[in-house]
């Protein structure tokens, strides 16, 4: 099939602003369904980002693909504002596509990350001709609630957009001045992330050259105001969506690991539309935040999880063919969830999330008061503390935060965390060597009975799989800011007061095999993935002061600390070992 490519097709928005798109469509006289893909990354560079999402393959499958630069980016007109206008602009683009002579009136959308955000915001507006969506690796709920500022990934992302935005500055002198300022302020990002107060980080002071940088300041200044949630994008109400969705989720996606799973739960349990509830599909695999779908994640390679091998584009096309062309492709008969279980390295079908057969199993934290480092005496056990045990304490110095990755490692990738576990400010709790395997699939949480010398501090937890050769490989993690405890309501700590905090560690699916150990790290920082708690109790983001805190984890019958694992029992076996 020959493909016709048209460049910079003009698409008018309701306010008169012209957005431009490249159009890929079959070169024939027939009408075909349309697919809309909206990006802020300049459509001229998308050939380096397509991966499994190439428009040529979709066009050869009988679709007219509209690749559009969002408002204020690439060749589109208007002012850039990454988290505004996307719903209305998406709606207008979808309805424009449906009205074209080459379209049969049926429209779908696809893409990952920001391209997924543009889909979800448009779908919530209910365009009449939108019939299905494929938003990969993106969430709809606030990411930074609970007192945390936009993280290093957010700042890096904004600065990448600043580099693209430079070419839109018409005045050569101003463009040169902005380029110089950008280079000066981003030369040493490690130093930038340590800057206090965070709201005045020099790298983010590029306004007015890059107006959207002001969004960072707004988010920092209003992070604890529920009216101005410090999130990447505004919350999206998925109960308003009337189209089924196909979503892919990466278990090592540091940007939106839980997003597709949360979206799936909302669409299949809370959305009132029967087609949405029945037709939505989710694929969960061992990937990072990329449309390449690589099966190599740092230390480990996962068989049968590589993108080309899975023929992801063919899977998307089967989903689209069913909803946009009315063809029986088999996708309508498939299970709602396709899940990759790490450790077993197997794919299997599931019906819901969390799995109905889940046995939430407590693993209590024990020690003789010296759980510091991997050489300490920290233990994970099914047994509740029968008497008051010695507590574990460590010094958290925000000037020396625990790094979020090992030296030379890549953020989010699977790494051997033993170098981090050598630090005295990291508590380490491990099970005995497992005699039988344990599958952990679903949401992971920790409940910590803590106290601190500071009025506020953080507690960070990481779940790890310890291999027989000693490697301590990360599975999933999470953090809580003590005074908020996952809410917008602040309650400062009283020094010495014991308080129970819940650490949401996200979702995973991992089989801890015989000869392995389950391990939990507890500390107070993961930098720069999360901003440092200054331990002062002052307003985060605007506080210049840093204080040292002595933080304690308790092990008592009435104030026990525990790791809560979603264990999937094997038929006829008790997999939750003592």
Beta strands, then each sheet from edge to edge (+ up, - down):
strand 1: 3-12
strand 2: 18-26
strand 3: 32-39
strand 4: 63-69
strand 5: 103-112
strand 6: 130-136
strand 7: 244-250
strand 8: 281-285
strand 9: 296-297
strand 10: 300-301
strand 11: 337-341
strand 12: 346-350
strand 13: 358-366
strand 14: 379-381
strand 15: 392-397
strand 16: 427-430
strand 17: 438-452
strand 18: 458-466
strand 19: 472-481
strand 20: 499-512
strand 21: 517-523
strand 22: 548-553
strand 23: 562-568
sheet 1: 1+ 2- 4+ 3+ 5+ 6+ 7+ 8+ 11+ 12-
sheet 2: 9+ 10-
sheet 3: 14+ 13- 23+ 17- 20+
sheet 4: 14+ 13- 23+ 17- 22+ 15-
sheet 5: 16+ 21- 18+ 19-
end
